Amino acid sequence: MTDKVSVKRKAINIIMLTLSGLCTLFVISVLFFILGYLLYHGAKSLNLDFFTKLPKPAGEPGGGMANAIVGSGKVLLVATLLGVPIGFLAGVYLAEYSGRTFAFLLRYTVDLLNGVPSIVIGIVAYGLVVRPMKQFSTLAGGVALGIMMIPIAVRTTEEFLRAIPNSMREGAMALGATKAQTIFSVVIPAAIAGLTSGMMLNLARVAGETAPLLFTALGNMFWSHGWLHPTSTLPVMIYNYAISPEEDLHQQAWAAGFVLLTLVLAINVTARLVIGKGPGSTRR
């Protein structure tokens, strides 16, 4: 009887291990398939001109997306400067100061905000920034993406700060440090690797958003000077080129999609390395 049970357990273990391995292989294969598919279709347009030149007028082959690459960087910079500090400080408050009832309400609100469709956030940013300014702009696009970054920054900060052992807080306060000094000189430095990686993943999350930028940054076929003018971004350029009837623009869209996905992948890999090897990692 014991031998039968042992054989059954081994068979179940082998089956589940095989299924887990196949599922893992499938997930990895999907990623490499997407990367390979984008590279295959967009390789013709991946050259130096793509990264250094402006788009050509309709009907002319060639050109590049230098303005869209720079525009995406500017929009993401504004989004980071807006969303990360607000989300970080709110997360610190949740982890270190808030009471049980208020914390529940705040977490629930943050989760609701995280579930709001991106196109709705784009409409809100349009009403808050574009209409009062009477023009589309880099600033408006950054505000839209920054709003999207806030809830993820809040939950990321809270989770990593809560992972720090209470003994570190108690030790600092036993030496005479105030609660604020303990948080900002002991707790946050101990969690800095996790916090940094979380914010990087947050940035990667919004880097490919298109709908909010259609309502805010709009687009621009030329260089966008400053922060208060319409600007081109990679997601919007991909959308515009993909629905164009010209084959050359389709190739440019494939190339831009590959560049954008590679950027997001690089941010994710870097974030994982930071959280795994950083001196302030919460891993032990």
C-alpha positions in Angstrom: 0.0 0.0 0.0 2.9 2.3 0.9 4.6 1.6 -2.4 1.5 2.5 -4.4 1.1 5.8 -2.5 4.8 6.6 -3.2 4.5 5.8 -6.9 1.4 7.9 -7.2 3.1 10.8 -5.5 6.1 10.6 -7.7 3.9 10.4 -10.8 1.9 13.5 -9.7 5.2 15.3 -8.9 6.6 14.5 -12.4 3.4 15.6 -14.1 3.2 18.9 -12.2 6.9 19.6 -12.7 6.5 18.9 -16.5 3.5 21.2 -16.7 5.2 23.9 -14.8 8.2 23.7 -17.1 6.1 23.8 -20.2 4.2 26.8 -19.0 7.5 28.6 -18.1 8.8 27.8 -21.6 5.6 29.0 -23.2 5.8 32.4 -21.3 9.5 32.9 -22.3 8.7 31.8 -25.9 5.9 34.4 -26.2 8.3 37.2 -25.2 11.0 36.1 -27.6 8.4 35.6 -30.3 7.2 39.2 -29.9 10.7 40.6 -29.9 11.7 38.5 -32.9 8.5 39.3 -34.8 9.0 43.1 -34.3 12.7 42.8 -35.2 11.9 40.8 -38.4 9.4 43.4 -39.6 11.2 46.5 -38.4 14.8 45.7 -39.1 14.7 47.4 -42.5 14.1 50.8 -40.8 16.5 50.2 -37.8 19.5 52.4 -38.9 21.3 55.5 -37.7 18.7 57.7 -39.5 15.9 56.2 -37.4 17.5 57.6 -34.2 18.9 60.8 -35.6 16.5 62.2 -38.2 13.0 63.7 -38.3 10.1 62.0 -40.0 9.8 62.6 -43.8 6.7 64.2 -45.3 4.0 61.8 -46.5 5.0 59.9 -49.6 8.8 60.3 -49.1 10.7 57.2 -47.9 13.2 57.2 -45.2 13.4 59.5 -42.2 13.5 58.6 -38.6 11.9 59.2 -35.2 14.5 61.2 -33.3 11.8 63.7 -32.2 9.6 61.0 -30.9 12.4 59.4 -28.9 13.3 62.7 -27.3 9.6 63.6 -26.8 9.0 60.3 -25.0 11.9 61.0 -22.8 10.6 64.5 -21.9 7.1 63.2 -21.2 8.4 60.4 -19.0 10.6 62.8 -17.2 7.7 65.1 -16.3 5.6 62.1 -15.3 8.4 60.8 -13.0 8.9 64.2 -11.4 5.1 64.4 -10.7 4.0 60.9 -9.9 7.0 59.4 -8.0 7.3 62.1 -5.2 3.6 62.1 -4.6 3.3 58.3 -4.6 6.4 57.9 -2.5 5.4 60.3 0.2 1.9 58.8 0.3 3.4 55.3 0.6 5.6 56.5 3.5 2.6 57.8 5.2 0.7 54.6 4.7 3.5 52.4 6.0 4.6 54.5 8.9 2.0 56.9 10.1 -1.6 56.1 9.1 -4.2 54.5 11.3 -6.1 51.4 10.4 -9.4 53.0 9.2 -7.8 55.8 7.2 -5.2 53.5 5.8 -7.9 51.1 4.5 -9.8 54.0 2.8 -6.6 55.3 1.3 -5.5 51.9 0.0 -9.0 51.3 -1.5 -8.8 54.7 -3.2 -5.4 54.0 -4.6 -6.5 50.6 -5.9 -9.5 52.3 -7.6 -7.3 54.9 -9.2 -5.0 52.1 -10.4 -8.0 50.5 -12.1 -9.1 53.6 -14.0 -8.7 53.1 -17.8 -5.9 55.1 -19.2 -8.1 56.8 -21.7 -10.2 58.2 -18.9 -7.1 59.6 -17.2 -6.2 61.2 -20.6 -9.6 62.9 -20.7 -9.1 64.2 -17.1 -5.6 65.6 -18.0 -7.1 67.2 -21.1 -9.7 69.0 -18.9 -7.1 70.0 -16.3 -4.2 71.1 -18.4 -5.0 71.2 -22.1 -8.2 73.2 -22.0 -7.0 75.9 -19.6 -3.7 76.3 -21.5 -5.6 76.1 -24.9 -3.0 73.8 -26.4 -1.5 70.3 -26.3 1.9 70.1 -24.6 4.6 67.9 -23.2 3.5 69.1 -19.8 0.0 67.8 -20.3 1.3 64.4 -21.4 3.5 64.2 -18.4 0.6 65.0 -16.1 -1.5 62.3 -17.6 1.2 59.6 -17.2 2.2 61.0 -13.8 -1.3 60.4 -12.5 -1.1 56.8 -13.7 2.2 56.4 -11.8 0.9 57.6 -8.5 -1.0 54.5 -7.3 1.8 52.1 -8.3 4.3 54.3 -6.5 2.1 54.3 -3.4 1.7 50.5 -3.1 5.3 49.8 -4.1 6.7 52.2 -1.4 4.3 50.8 1.3 5.2 47.2 0.6 9.0 47.7 0.6 8.9 49.8 3.7 6.8 47.3 5.6 9.3 44.6 4.6 11.9 46.3 6.8 12.1 44.6 10.2 10.7 46.6 13.2 13.9 45.9 15.1 15.7 48.5 12.9 13.1 51.1 13.8 13.2 50.2 17.5 17.0 50.3 17.5 17.1 53.8 16.0 14.5 55.2 18.3 16.2 53.6 21.3 19.3 55.7 20.4 17.2 58.9 20.6 16.1 59.3 17.0 12.7 60.8 16.3 10.2 58.9 14.2 10.9 61.1 11.2 14.7 60.7 11.6 14.2 56.9 11.9 12.2 56.7 8.7 14.4 58.9 6.5 17.8 57.9 7.9 17.3 54.2 8.6 14.1 52.7 7.1 14.2 54.3 3.6 18.0 53.7 3.1 17.4 50.0 4.0 14.7 49.7 1.4 16.3 52.0 -1.3 17.1 49.2 -3.7 13.6 47.9 -3.7 12.1 51.4 -3.9 14.4 52.2 -6.9 13.5 49.0 -8.7 9.8 49.6 -8.0 9.9 53.1 -9.5 11.7 51.8 -12.5 9.1 49.2 -13.1 6.5 51.9 -12.6 8.2 53.9 -15.4 8.2 50.9 -17.7 4.5 50.4 -17.0 3.5 53.8 -18.4 6.2 54.1 -21.2 4.0 52.4 -23.8 0.7 54.2 -23.0 -0.9 55.8 -26.1 -4.5 56.8 -25.2 -3.6 59.5 -22.6 -1.0 61.1 -25.0 -3.6 61.4 -27.8 -5.5 63.8 -25.6 -2.6 65.6 -24.1 0.7 65.6 -26.0 -1.0 65.0 -29.4 2.0 64.8 -31.7 4.5 66.8 -33.7 6.4 66.0 -36.9 9.2 68.4 -35.9 11.3 69.1 -32.8 9.2 70.3 -29.8 11.0 73.1 -28.0 10.3 73.6 -24.4 7.5 71.9 -22.4 4.4 73.9 -23.4 4.0 72.7 -27.1 2.7 69.6 -28.7 5.4 66.8 -28.8 5.8 63.6 -30.6 6.1 60.3 -28.7 6.9 56.8 -29.7 3.5 55.2 -28.8 1.6 57.8 -30.7 3.9 57.6 -33.7 3.4 53.9 -33.8 -0.3 54.3 -33.7 -0.3 57.0 -36.5 2.1 55.0 -38.7 0.3 51.7 -38.2 -3.0 53.0 -39.5 -1.3 54.8 -42.5 -1.8 53.2 -45.9 1.9 53.6 -46.8 4.1 50.5 -46.5 7.2 52.5 -45.6 5.4 54.0 -42.6 4.4 50.5 -41.5 8.1 49.5 -41.4 8.8 52.5 -39.3 6.1 51.6 -36.9 7.5 48.0 -36.6 10.9 49.5 -35.9 9.5 51.9 -33.3 7.6 49.1 -31.7 10.8 47.0 -31.4 12.7 50.0 -29.9 10.0 50.7 -27.4 9.7 47.1 -26.3 13.4 46.8 -26.0 13.5 49.9 -23.8 10.8 48.5 -21.5 12.6 45.2 -21.3 15.9 46.9 -20.5 14.2 48.9 -17.7 12.6 45.7 -16.3 15.9 43.7 -16.3 17.8 46.6 -14.7 15.1 46.9 -12.0 15.4 43.2 -11.2 19.2 43.5 -11.0 18.9 46.4 -8.6 16.5 44.7 -6.3 18.5 41.5 -6.4 22.0 43.0 -5.8 21.5 46.4 -4.3 23.0 47.1 -0.9 19.6 48.1 0.4 17.7 45.1 -0.9 15.2 43.6 1.4 16.3 40.2 0.4 18.3 38.3 3.1 
